[in-house]
Amino acid sequence: MSSSCAVYTSVRTELFNSIANPSRLIAPTRTFHHRSKCEMNRRSFALRGLVASGASVMGSALTAEAAEGVERLPFKPDGYNFWTWRGHKIHYVVQGEGFPIVLIHGFGASAFHWRYNIPELAKKYKVYAVDLLGFGWSEKALIEYDAMVWKDQVVDFLKEIVKEPAVLVGNSLGGFTALVSAVGCREQVVGVALLNSAGQFGNPNGETDKSEESILQKAILKPLKEIFQRVVLGVLFWQAKQPARIESVLKSVYVNTSNVDDYLVESITMPAADPNAGEVYYRLMTRFMLNQSKYTLNSVLNELSCPLLLLWGDLDPWVGPAKANRIKEFYPNTSLVNLQAGHCPHDEVPELVNKALLDWLSTLPTDAPLQTV
């Protein structure tokens, strides 16, 4: 199920346009061969598209052009490192030495989405990039997916692999996962950085109608609905994971299509070819993506206790700057960096994201002796 943004974006665009904004991903202004993946979205939790390159940080004008020759993480078809979590194989990348930073990708993406960030950040820090269960090179487990599954995975990754205080950095779905993980592991997370994060603010006055299902609904309507969903999603998933379709979708959501390269397309098609990918996709779309309202930014931010950085692509058509401003207003211990980029600024304008992230990291108490947790 770990097909990347293109697969999910394509299917979602075609199937769920009416219920939520489709998710996408957009690329940098670089002139490289390999591209990054992004995430899909749903008005609440999913992720959204990306856009242009170029950026202005904190209102100041940083050059919008991505520098040529930016070091890129080598693509490895077999992945890098693996860890067994609750009986499932989890893929992760680790490079560098120093204070730990954990990078968390968005919906449909993988550790390879951080291809332009890992090498640069690893010059000063120990950088981990983990594939969430069901995505990338991690196992396509046939479980009931829920935001708390990924929270538990990241918390255990911190305790069993990182074993030290760390900073969490997440894009889109990975951003919300970073937030709930920080709340679930306060003693080990000293800071969180979000890039166009998923998640929605709840309505404090809104009440969900939890009326019981009738016998007719349980016995007939619900099974018929599941059969229909499975058939439709199965067909759309098969269409969407074709390389030509993936390339077409990516080019429709990347401002600079030169970034839609073999690296990106292959990093999407390989996970989507897993025998369980279609079933995981079905479970995510029918159980997780359409039932996210019980997890709100309000409730998570109310429990957060560490510094927060927002690296926000203001040209993201689905998760625009208004959301970043609202998060900053709700959680005062927040630094906001506005970028002229789309949904995945770390891949569109990695030089700017890397610089802003390094500047912020230098303000955190990361120089203290590391304690084993």
PEMO-V262554 format. One record per run of one state. SS is the DSSP state (H for helix, E for strand, - for the rest). FROM is the first residue (numbers start at 1). LEN is the number of residues. Records with the same first field share a line. If there is no record, write none. Layout:
BEGIN
SS = FROM-LEN, FROM-LEN
END
This chain:
BEGIN
- = 1-4, 16-39, 58-2, 63-18, 86-2, 96-4, 105-6, 115-3, 122-4, 131-16, 163-3, 172-1, 185-4, 196-4, 201-14, 241-2, 254-3, 260-2, 273-4, 289-7, 304-3, 314-7, 331-3, 340-5, 349-1, 362-12
H = 5-11, 111-4, 118-4, 147-16, 173-12, 215-26, 243-11, 257-3, 262-11, 277-12, 297-7, 321-10, 345-4, 350-12
E = 55-3, 60-3, 81-5, 88-8, 100-5, 126-5, 166-6, 189-7, 200-1, 296-1, 307-7, 334-6
END
